[in-house]
Amino acid sequence: MTSSDEGAEQPWNPQRQRSANERLLWERLRSGGAASRAQLARETGLSKPTVSSALAALEQAGLVREAGTHAPERGRTAVLYAPDPTAGYALGIDIGRSRLRVALADLDGTVVARCDVRNQARTANTMADLAVSTARGLVADSALDPRKVTHAVVGTPGVYDEDKRRVRYAQQLPGWGRPGLFDRIRDGLGLPVAVQNDANLAALGEYTYGVGADSRLFVYVMIGTGLGMGIVNEGRLFTGAHGGAGEIGFLPWEGRGEPDPEAHTADSMEDAVSAEAVVQAARAHGMTGPLTAKDVFDAARAGDPAAARAVEQEGERLAHTVAAVSAVLDPDLVVLGGGVGHNADLLLRTVRQTLRTLTPLRPKVAPSGLGEDAVLLGAVATALDAARDLAFEGR
């Protein structure tokens, strides 16, 4: 075969045309809801016999089912068709330092089963094995046909390097950067597994299921044990040239290089804004004893003045983060999430007030609508894209 032959278009054949018609109708039913054969013919431009033949093939393959009838004022009662959400399933997995969350969703995106467990793994291998055993147990307990579970997406801190098959910059999970861990998960599940940064998935989850749905360009700022950001532009995730877009935790903070330990300065924005920074600020203002960021926010709600000042300082620093993001990306919405971000009820007033003093660029700042489920639901939404393709291709 010559190079010109290789680049030539494939000849038309009836089988390819039938497949294209079936995909067109399936996508229309998925996006537009149940419809009759006559309605589908009008909307797609296909003939009624072609629509009937394609629907019969999709129904036989288990991708479409009857979904009731419609009785018009004139004419015959019409059968309505809709996608069968049980034609396939997808797994979303959120691996965090303290919790592991797994969800199983049908092709409509409905979560049919989920499981949350404490992440007590002491090594990277045991963490990978915990993800596998939890996911496999969830599928087994659901009583679904495991062969219909066709794709999984894992959310993790750090940036996944596809070429080297490893995660970079996941300082919160010791040993998690070792090559082969996600191959271990893939082999254990017996499924294709894609890996995404947790903040990116949270942004997609918030766009699909939460408060970001109507935004042209919005960012999700995840503040917890670390600091990260996901960027969604017109429905598409933006990750940059090497997957590092949104790694705002690496931005330098103004206290860099000051030697006085009593000054409580920070080398990076992550050091200044993450959960540990809240604890350090609370100690600097007089709180004592064992402390977590949650303790500080709870104390602030109870009226403790030292905790309240620490929370105010966190809000001021978050405003600097939002100002930096706004100058580069000009988003219409900034969503605050993560363990610290979920305390937006205490932070937003300070963030907004401080932002007015820093920059004329003031996007709307709002709390996450999904809370702790943002990463998990983003993983589900991402896995469903592949699961739908696999369900159609495997018909």
C-alpha positions as CSV (number, residue, x, y, z in Angstrom):
1,M,0.0,0.0,0.0
2,T,1.4,3.4,-0.9
3,S,1.4,6.4,1.4
4,S,-1.3,8.0,-0.6
5,D,-3.4,4.9,-0.2
6,E,-2.9,5.0,3.6
7,G,-4.1,8.6,3.8
8,A,-7.2,8.0,1.6
9,E,-10.6,7.9,3.1
10,Q,-12.1,4.5,3.9
11,P,-14.8,3.6,1.4
12,W,-18.4,3.8,2.4
13,N,-20.0,0.5,3.4
14,P,-23.5,-0.3,4.9
15,Q,-22.1,-1.5,8.2
16,R,-20.2,1.7,8.9
17,Q,-23.2,3.7,8.0
18,R,-25.5,1.7,10.3
19,S,-23.0,2.2,13.2
20,A,-22.9,5.9,12.6
21,N,-26.7,6.1,12.6
22,E,-26.9,4.1,15.8
23,R,-24.4,6.3,17.5
24,L,-26.2,9.4,16.3
25,L,-29.5,8.2,17.8
26,W,-27.9,7.0,21.0
27,E,-26.2,10.3,21.6
28,R,-29.4,12.2,20.9
29,L,-31.3,10.1,23.4
30,R,-28.6,10.6,26.0
31,S,-28.4,14.3,25.6
32,G,-32.1,15.1,24.8
33,G,-34.1,12.5,26.8
34,A,-36.7,10.0,25.7
35,A,-38.2,10.4,22.3
36,S,-40.3,8.6,19.8
37,R,-39.2,7.2,16.4
38,A,-41.0,10.0,14.6
39,Q,-39.4,12.7,16.8
40,L,-35.9,11.2,16.3
41,A,-36.5,11.1,12.5
42,R,-37.4,14.7,12.5
43,E,-34.5,15.8,14.7
44,T,-31.8,13.8,13.0
45,G,-32.9,13.9,9.4
46,L,-32.9,10.1,9.2
47,S,-35.8,8.2,7.5
48,K,-38.3,6.5,9.8
49,P,-37.3,3.0,8.6
50,T,-33.6,3.8,9.3
51,V,-34.5,5.1,12.8
52,S,-36.6,2.0,13.4
53,S,-33.8,-0.4,12.3
54,A,-31.2,1.5,14.4
55,L,-33.4,1.5,17.5
56,A,-34.0,-2.2,17.1
57,A,-30.3,-2.9,17.0
58,L,-29.6,-0.6,20.0
59,E,-32.4,-2.3,21.9
60,Q,-31.1,-5.8,21.1
61,A,-27.6,-4.7,22.3
62,G,-29.0,-3.5,25.6
63,L,-28.2,0.2,25.0
64,V,-31.8,1.4,24.6
65,R,-35.1,0.4,26.1
66,E,-38.7,1.4,25.9
67,A,-39.5,4.2,28.3
68,G,-43.3,4.6,28.1
69,T,-45.6,6.0,25.5
70,H,-46.8,9.4,24.3
71,A,-50.4,9.9,23.2
72,P,-50.7,13.0,20.9
73,E,-54.0,14.8,20.4
74,R,-54.1,13.3,16.9
75,G,-52.6,10.1,15.6
76,R,-51.4,6.9,17.1
77,T,-49.8,6.5,20.5
78,A,-46.1,6.5,20.1
79,V,-43.5,4.4,22.0
80,L,-40.8,6.4,23.7
81,Y,-37.2,5.2,23.7
82,A,-34.4,6.1,26.2
83,P,-30.8,4.9,26.9
84,D,-30.6,2.0,29.2
85,P,-28.3,3.2,32.0
86,T,-27.5,-0.4,33.1
87,A,-25.6,-1.1,29.9
88,G,-22.4,-0.2,31.7
89,Y,-20.8,1.1,34.8
90,A,-17.8,3.2,35.8
91,L,-15.7,3.4,39.0
92,G,-14.5,6.6,40.5
93,I,-11.7,6.4,43.2
94,D,-10.5,9.2,45.4
95,I,-7.3,8.5,47.3
96,G,-6.6,11.0,50.0
97,R,-4.2,11.0,52.9
98,S,-6.9,10.3,55.5
99,R,-9.8,8.9,53.5
100,L,-10.4,6.6,50.5
101,R,-13.7,7.0,48.6
102,V,-15.0,4.7,45.9
103,A,-18.2,5.1,43.8
104,L,-19.9,3.0,41.2
105,A,-22.1,4.8,38.7
106,D,-24.3,3.7,35.8
107,L,-24.2,5.3,32.3
108,D,-26.6,8.1,33.4
109,G,-24.1,9.2,36.0
110,T,-26.3,8.0,38.9
111,V,-24.1,6.7,41.8
112,V,-25.6,3.2,42.5
113,A,-23.1,2.3,45.3
114,R,-20.3,3.9,47.2
115,C,-17.9,3.2,50.0
116,D,-15.8,5.5,52.2
117,V,-13.0,4.0,54.4
118,R,-10.2,5.4,56.5
119,N,-6.8,5.3,54.7
120,Q,-4.7,3.7,57.3
121,A,-2.1,2.3,54.8
122,R,1.5,2.8,55.9
123,T,3.1,2.1,52.6
124,A,2.3,3.0,49.0
125,N,1.8,-0.6,48.1
126,T,-0.7,-1.2,50.8
127,M,-2.5,2.0,49.8
128,A,-2.8,0.7,46.2
129,D,-4.0,-2.6,47.5
130,L,-6.6,-0.9,49.7
131,A,-8.0,0.9,46.7
132,V,-8.3,-2.3,44.8
133,S,-9.9,-4.3,47.6
134,T,-12.3,-1.5,48.4
135,A,-13.4,-1.2,44.8
136,R,-13.7,-4.9,44.2
137,G,-15.7,-5.3,47.4
138,L,-18.0,-2.5,46.3
139,V,-18.7,-4.1,43.0
140,A,-19.3,-7.5,44.6
141,D,-21.7,-6.1,47.2
142,S,-23.6,-4.3,44.5
143,A,-24.7,-7.6,42.9
144,L,-24.1,-6.1,39.5
145,D,-22.4,-8.1,36.6
146,P,-18.7,-7.1,37.1
147,R,-18.2,-7.5,33.4
148,K,-20.3,-4.4,32.9
149,V,-17.8,-2.3,35.0
150,T,-15.5,-1.2,32.2
151,H,-13.5,1.8,33.3
152,A,-12.0,3.4,36.4
153,V,-10.6,6.8,37.2
154,V,-8.4,7.5,40.2
155,G,-8.0,10.9,41.8
156,T,-4.7,11.6,43.6
157,P,-2.6,14.4,44.9
158,G,0.2,15.4,42.5
159,V,0.7,15.2,38.7
160,Y,0.6,11.9,36.9
161,D,3.4,11.4,34.4
162,E,1.9,9.1,31.8
163,D,5.3,8.3,30.2
164,K,7.0,7.3,33.5
165,R,3.8,5.8,34.9
166,R,4.2,7.6,38.2
167,V,2.9,10.6,40.2
168,R,5.1,13.6,40.8
169,Y,4.7,16.2,43.6
170,A,2.5,14.1,45.9
171,Q,4.3,15.1,49.1
172,Q,1.3,14.4,51.3
173,L,1.4,10.6,50.4
174,P,4.9,9.3,51.2
175,G,6.2,6.8,48.6
176,W,3.3,7.6,46.2
177,G,5.7,8.7,43.5
178,R,7.1,5.2,43.0
179,P,6.6,3.8,39.4
180,G,4.2,0.9,39.0
181,L,1.6,1.7,41.7
182,F,-1.1,2.5,39.2
183,D,-0.2,-0.5,37.1
184,R,-0.7,-2.5,40.4
185,I,-4.2,-0.9,40.7
186,R,-5.1,-1.6,37.1
187,D,-4.0,-5.2,37.3
188,G,-5.8,-5.7,40.6
189,L,-9.1,-4.3,39.2
190,G,-8.7,-5.9,35.8
191,L,-9.9,-2.7,34.2
192,P,-8.4,0.2,32.2
193,V,-7.4,2.9,34.8
194,A,-6.9,6.5,34.2
195,V,-5.2,8.8,36.7
196,Q,-5.9,12.5,37.3
197,N,-4.9,15.1,39.8
198,D,-7.5,15.4,42.6
199,A,-8.0,19.2,42.3
200,N,-8.6,18.8,38.5
201,L,-11.2,16.1,39.2
202,A,-12.8,18.2,41.9
203,A,-13.2,21.0,39.3
204,L,-14.8,18.6,36.8
205,G,-17.1,17.3,39.5
206,E,-18.1,20.8,40.4
207,Y,-18.7,21.6,36.8
208,T,-20.8,18.5,36.1
209,Y,-22.7,18.2,39.4
210,G,-22.2,21.4,41.4
211,V,-22.0,25.1,41.3
212,G,-19.7,25.5,38.3
213,A,-22.2,24.3,35.6
214,D,-23.0,27.7,34.2
215,S,-19.5,29.1,34.2
216,R,-17.5,29.9,31.1
217,L,-14.2,29.7,33.0
218,F,-14.0,28.7,36.6
219,V,-11.4,27.4,39.0
220,Y,-11.6,25.1,42.0
221,V,-9.1,25.9,44.7
222,M,-8.5,22.9,47.0
223,I,-7.2,23.8,50.4
224,G,-6.4,21.0,52.8
225,T,-3.1,19.3,53.7
226,G,-1.9,20.8,50.5
227,L,-3.0,23.5,48.0
228,G,-4.0,22.8,44.5
229,M,-6.3,24.1,41.8
230,G,-8.3,22.8,38.9
231,I,-9.2,24.9,35.8
232,V,-12.3,24.3,33.6
233,N,-12.6,26.4,30.5
234,E,-15.9,26.0,28.6
235,G,-16.4,22.5,29.9
236,R,-12.9,21.3,29.3
237,L,-10.2,20.7,31.8
238,F,-7.0,22.8,31.3
239,T,-3.9,21.0,32.6
240,G,-1.0,22.8,30.8
241,A,1.8,21.5,28.7
242,H,3.0,19.0,31.3
243,G,0.0,18.5,33.5
244,G,1.1,21.1,36.1
245,A,-1.4,23.9,35.4
246,G,-3.1,24.7,38.7
247,E,-0.2,23.7,41.0
248,I,-0.4,27.0,42.8
249,G,1.0,25.6,46.0
250,F,4.5,26.1,44.4
251,L,4.0,29.8,44.0
252,P,6.5,31.7,46.3
253,W,5.0,33.5,49.3
254,E,6.2,36.9,50.4
255,G,7.8,35.6,53.6
256,R,10.4,33.5,51.7
257,G,13.9,33.8,53.1
258,E,13.2,35.5,56.4
259,P,15.2,33.8,59.0
260,D,13.2,34.6,62.2
261,P,11.3,31.5,63.2
262,E,9.0,33.6,65.4
263,A,7.8,35.5,62.3
264,H,5.9,32.4,61.1
265,T,6.9,33.0,57.5
266,A,6.4,30.6,54.7
267,D,8.4,29.6,51.7
268,S,5.5,28.8,49.3
269,M,1.8,29.5,49.0
270,E,1.0,26.0,50.1
271,D,3.0,26.6,53.3
272,A,1.1,29.9,53.9
273,V,-2.5,28.7,53.1
274,S,-2.8,25.0,53.8
275,A,-4.3,23.4,57.0
276,E,-1.0,23.4,58.8
277,A,-0.8,27.2,58.3
278,V,-4.1,27.6,60.1
279,V,-2.7,25.6,63.0
280,Q,0.5,27.7,63.1
281,A,-1.4,30.9,63.0
282,A,-3.6,29.8,65.9
283,R,-0.6,28.9,68.0
284,A,1.0,32.3,67.1
285,H,-2.2,34.0,68.5
286,G,-2.2,32.0,71.7
287,M,-4.0,28.7,71.2
288,T,-2.3,25.8,72.9
289,G,-2.5,22.0,73.1
290,P,-3.0,19.5,70.3
291,L,-4.6,21.2,67.4
292,T,-5.9,20.5,63.9
293,A,-7.3,23.0,61.4
294,K,-10.7,21.6,62.2
295,D,-10.2,22.4,65.9
296,V,-9.3,26.0,65.0
297,F,-12.4,26.5,62.9
298,D,-14.6,24.9,65.5
299,A,-13.1,27.2,68.1
300,A,-13.7,30.2,65.9
301,R,-17.3,29.3,65.6
302,A,-17.5,29.0,69.3
303,G,-16.1,32.6,69.7
304,D,-12.5,31.9,70.6
305,P,-10.7,35.2,69.7
306,A,-7.3,33.5,68.9
307,A,-9.0,31.0,66.6
308,A,-11.0,33.8,65.0
309,R,-7.8,35.8,64.3
310,A,-6.2,32.7,62.8
311,V,-9.2,32.2,60.5
312,E,-9.2,35.8,59.5
313,Q,-5.5,35.5,58.6
314,E,-6.3,32.4,56.5
315,G,-9.0,34.4,54.7
316,E,-6.6,37.2,53.9
317,R,-4.0,34.8,52.5
318,L,-6.7,33.1,50.5
319,A,-7.6,36.4,49.0
320,H,-4.0,36.8,47.8
321,T,-4.3,33.4,46.2
322,V,-7.5,34.4,44.4
323,A,-6.0,37.7,43.3
324,A,-3.0,35.9,41.7
325,V,-5.3,33.4,40.0
326,S,-7.5,36.2,38.7
327,A,-4.6,38.1,37.2
328,V,-3.6,35.1,35.2
329,L,-6.8,33.4,34.3
330,D,-9.6,36.0,34.7
331,P,-12.2,33.4,35.9
332,D,-15.8,34.2,36.4
333,L,-16.1,31.9,39.4
334,V,-13.6,30.7,42.1
335,V,-14.8,27.8,44.1
336,L,-13.3,27.0,47.5
337,G,-13.0,23.4,48.5
338,G,-10.9,20.9,50.4
339,G,-10.8,20.5,54.2
340,V,-10.1,24.1,54.8
341,G,-12.2,25.4,51.9
342,H,-15.3,23.6,53.4
343,N,-15.2,26.3,56.1
344,A,-16.2,28.9,53.6
345,D,-18.9,30.2,56.0
346,L,-16.1,31.7,58.1
347,L,-13.7,32.6,55.3
348,L,-15.7,34.2,52.5
349,R,-16.4,37.6,54.1
350,T,-12.6,38.2,54.8
351,V,-11.7,36.8,51.3
352,R,-14.1,39.2,49.6
353,Q,-13.2,42.2,51.7
354,T,-9.5,41.7,51.2
355,L,-9.8,41.0,47.5
356,R,-11.4,44.5,47.1
357,T,-8.2,46.0,48.5
358,L,-5.8,43.9,46.3
359,T,-7.1,44.0,42.7
360,P,-9.9,45.3,40.5
361,L,-10.3,41.8,39.1
362,R,-12.9,40.3,41.4
363,P,-14.5,37.0,40.3
364,K,-17.4,35.6,42.2
365,V,-16.0,33.4,45.1
366,A,-18.3,30.6,46.3
367,P,-18.1,27.5,48.5
368,S,-18.1,24.1,46.9
369,G,-21.5,22.6,46.3
370,L,-20.2,19.1,46.6
371,G,-18.2,19.2,49.7
372,E,-16.0,16.2,50.3
373,D,-17.5,14.4,47.3
374,A,-16.1,16.8,44.6
375,V,-13.0,14.6,43.7
376,L,-15.0,11.4,43.8
377,L,-17.8,12.8,41.5
378,G,-15.2,14.3,39.2
379,A,-13.6,10.8,38.9
380,V,-17.0,9.3,38.2
381,A,-17.8,11.9,35.5
382,T,-14.5,11.3,33.8
383,A,-14.7,7.6,33.9
384,L,-18.2,7.7,32.4
385,D,-17.0,9.2,29.2
386,A,-14.8,6.2,28.5
387,A,-17.4,3.7,29.9
388,R,-20.0,5.0,27.5
389,D,-17.7,4.6,24.5
390,L,-16.8,1.1,25.6
391,A,-20.5,0.2,26.0
392,F,-21.3,1.3,22.5
393,E,-18.2,-0.3,21.0
394,G,-18.9,-3.6,22.8
395,R,-22.5,-3.8,21.6
